[in-house]
Structure formats: C-alpha cells, structure tokens
C-alpha cells in the first residue's frame, strides 16, 4: 500500500446524486446538501444508524458508516474499455470526483467538498451482487487483480463531519490524518 504522501490532495466534484428510494443507481442532481452526522439530505442511505438494507435488518442500531458514497470518475473510462458504459450516479454514488485516488486514501482521511462540507472516509465500498444485476459481469471489472493497492475499485464510503451544499465543479480537498497510515477497510 502506498504511503499517504504521494496521493493527490486536490481534485474536484464532477457530479452529485441522491435518491430517496433504495435503488442501485442514484439520479444526478444540480446540488446535494450534506448534513452533519446524517448524510445526504433526502437520500435513502442517510441517517445516524445503518441504512444498508441487509445490515439494517440484522443490526439496526449500528452506526451508519455509509452516509456518503464517493467514486472517482477515472474509473469510468476503464469500465468503458471493458464494454460497460457507466456514468455519474450509475453505481450508487453520491459524489463523483476527479483527480483524487480515493481508494488509496487512509482511514480517517477528510475530504472537504465545496465551501463547507467535510466527509471522513470510513471504508472501501464492497461491490455486491447488485452490481451484476445492474450490468452482468461488471463486478469482475471492479475487483482489483493487483497484489498491492485496494481490493476494490468501486469507490469509498464516509460519514459527514461538517454539512453544506455540494455541486458539480466544487473543489475536493484532502486532509490526511496525522496518525499512522491505515488502509481503508472494506465495508
């Protein structure tokens, strides 16, 4: 795993998305509002306790570490090369970024989005069977074959530490944790 010092620390927001229902894809929006300790206003995955349907049925009082899903837009061209036309919101992300190596960021990294929102990274997004229901064979494309680096290439999850609006074109700035480097766990 790479040391944190060679990671890109500035990027931008390419698109934002939200959906009130538990659907695999999310509709792109003009803007979203991040709410501290809650997630994306009006999104099905927002809330202080776990909203992932499988986990919520079994342990409904677990803290919600999946309030916001971020994905790098750089994934899309590689998926297109493999025959999968995927765009912003299609993989269920709330924030699509450019210029950030999200999956290589350590646990506890803070991503500042726009003028005031801050998301703390809590883990890698683990692709589930729904990704193959969306596009047959897509799950295999987001599993990493590399011996080093992240196990998955399907974005990261986080919790909202400071709220605010986020729109396409906003800056995305990284604040690495001061503690020792810990790779993101799969969630």
C-alpha positions in Angstrom: 0.0 0.0 0.0 1.3 3.4 -0.9 2.4 5.9 1.7 0.0 8.9 2.0 2.5 11.5 0.9 2.3 10.6 -2.8 -1.5 10.9 -3.1 -3.2 13.8 -5.0 -4.6 16.2 -2.4 -6.7 18.4 -4.7 -9.4 17.5 -7.1 -12.9 18.5 -8.0 -16.5 17.3 -7.8 -17.7 16.1 -11.3 -21.3 15.3 -10.3 -23.6 14.8 -7.3 -26.5 12.3 -6.9 -29.2 11.2 -4.5 -32.2 9.0 -4.4 -35.0 8.7 -1.8 -35.5 5.1 -2.6 -33.2 2.1 -2.2 -32.3 1.8 -5.8 -28.9 0.7 -7.1 -28.3 3.8 -9.2 -28.9 7.4 -8.0 -30.2 10.3 -10.0 -27.8 13.1 -10.7 -28.8 16.4 -9.1 -28.0 20.0 -9.5 -26.8 20.0 -5.9 -27.0 17.9 -2.7 -26.9 19.0 0.9 -24.7 17.1 3.3 -26.0 17.1 6.9 -23.5 16.5 9.7 -23.8 13.1 11.3 -26.7 12.2 8.9 -25.6 12.0 5.3 -27.1 13.4 2.1 -30.4 15.2 2.7 -33.2 13.2 1.2 -31.1 10.1 0.3 -32.2 6.6 1.3 -28.8 5.9 2.9 -28.8 9.0 5.2 -29.3 8.6 8.9 -27.2 8.1 12.1 -27.9 4.3 12.1 -27.1 1.8 9.4 -29.4 2.1 6.3 -27.9 -0.7 4.2 -30.9 -3.0 3.9 -29.1 -6.2 4.7 -27.3 -4.8 7.7 -30.3 -2.8 9.0 -32.4 -5.9 9.2 -29.8 -7.7 11.3 -28.3 -4.9 13.4 -30.4 -1.7 13.1 -28.6 0.2 15.8 -25.1 0.0 14.2 -23.7 3.4 13.4 -24.1 4.4 9.8 -20.6 4.4 8.3 -22.0 4.6 4.8 -23.7 8.0 4.9 -21.9 9.2 1.7 -20.6 7.2 -1.3 -17.8 8.8 -3.3 -16.4 7.4 -6.5 -13.6 8.6 -8.8 -14.7 9.5 -12.4 -11.4 8.0 -13.6 -13.0 4.5 -13.1 -15.5 5.2 -15.9 -13.1 5.1 -19.0 -11.6 1.8 -17.8 -15.0 0.3 -17.5 -16.0 1.6 -21.0 -12.9 -0.1 -22.4 -14.2 -3.3 -20.9 -17.6 -2.7 -22.6 -19.5 -1.1 -19.7 -21.0 2.3 -20.3 -21.2 3.7 -16.7 -21.6 7.3 -15.7 -22.2 9.5 -12.7 -24.7 8.1 -10.2 -25.0 4.7 -12.0 -23.0 2.8 -9.3 -25.0 4.4 -6.5 -22.5 7.1 -5.6 -23.5 10.5 -4.1 -20.3 12.3 -5.2 -18.3 11.7 -8.3 -14.8 13.2 -8.1 -11.9 13.8 -10.5 -8.2 14.0 -9.6 -8.3 12.1 -6.3 -7.1 8.5 -5.7 -10.0 7.9 -3.3 -9.5 4.1 -2.9 -5.8 4.7 -1.8 -6.7 7.2 0.9 -6.1 6.1 4.5 -8.9 5.5 7.1 -9.9 8.8 8.7 -9.0 11.0 5.7 -11.1 14.1 5.5 -12.4 15.2 2.1 -13.5 18.9 2.0 -16.2 19.4 -0.6 -17.3 22.8 -1.7 -17.3 25.7 0.7 -18.1 23.9 3.9 -18.9 20.1 3.7 -16.4 17.6 5.1 -16.6 13.8 4.7 -14.5 11.4 6.8 -13.6 8.2 5.0 -14.7 5.0 6.8 -14.0 2.3 4.2 -14.0 1.0 0.7 -17.3 0.2 -0.9 -17.6 -3.5 -1.3 -19.3 -4.4 -4.6 -22.2 -6.8 -4.0 -24.4 -9.0 -6.3 -26.5 -5.9 -7.2 -23.6 -4.6 -9.4 -24.0 -7.6 -11.7 -27.8 -7.2 -11.8 -27.1 -3.6 -12.9 -24.7 -4.8 -15.7 -23.9 -8.5 -16.0 -20.1 -9.1 -15.4 -19.4 -5.6 -14.0 -18.5 -6.9 -10.5 -15.4 -8.7 -12.0 -14.3 -5.4 -13.5 -14.3 -3.6 -10.2 -12.3 -6.3 -8.3 -8.6 -5.5 -8.3 -6.2 -8.0 -9.7 -3.2 -6.2 -8.3 -1.3 -7.6 -5.4 -0.9 -4.2 -3.9 -3.4 -1.4 -3.6 -7.2 -1.5 -2.8 -9.1 -4.8 -3.2 -12.0 -3.0 -4.9 -12.3 -0.2 -7.4 -15.9 0.9 -6.7 -15.4 4.0 -4.5 -15.3 4.8 -0.8 -17.8 5.4 2.0 -17.8 8.0 4.6 -19.6 10.0 7.3 -20.4 13.7 7.2 -18.4 15.6 9.8 -19.5 19.1 8.5 -22.5 19.8 6.5 -23.1 22.1 3.5 -24.1 22.2 -0.2 -22.1 20.3 -2.8 -22.4 21.0 -6.6 -20.6 19.8 -9.7 -17.5 22.0 -10.2 -16.8 22.4 -6.4 -13.3 21.7 -5.1 -12.5 18.5 -3.4 -9.5 18.9 -1.0 -7.9 16.1 1.0 -6.7 16.3 4.6 -4.8 13.2 5.5 -4.9 12.0 9.1 -1.9 12.8 11.3 -1.9 9.3 12.7 -0.1 6.4 11.1 -1.3 5.2 7.7 -4.1 2.7 7.8 -5.7 1.5 4.5 -9.4 1.7 4.2 -11.3 -1.5 5.3 -13.9 -3.0 3.0 -17.5 -2.2 4.1 
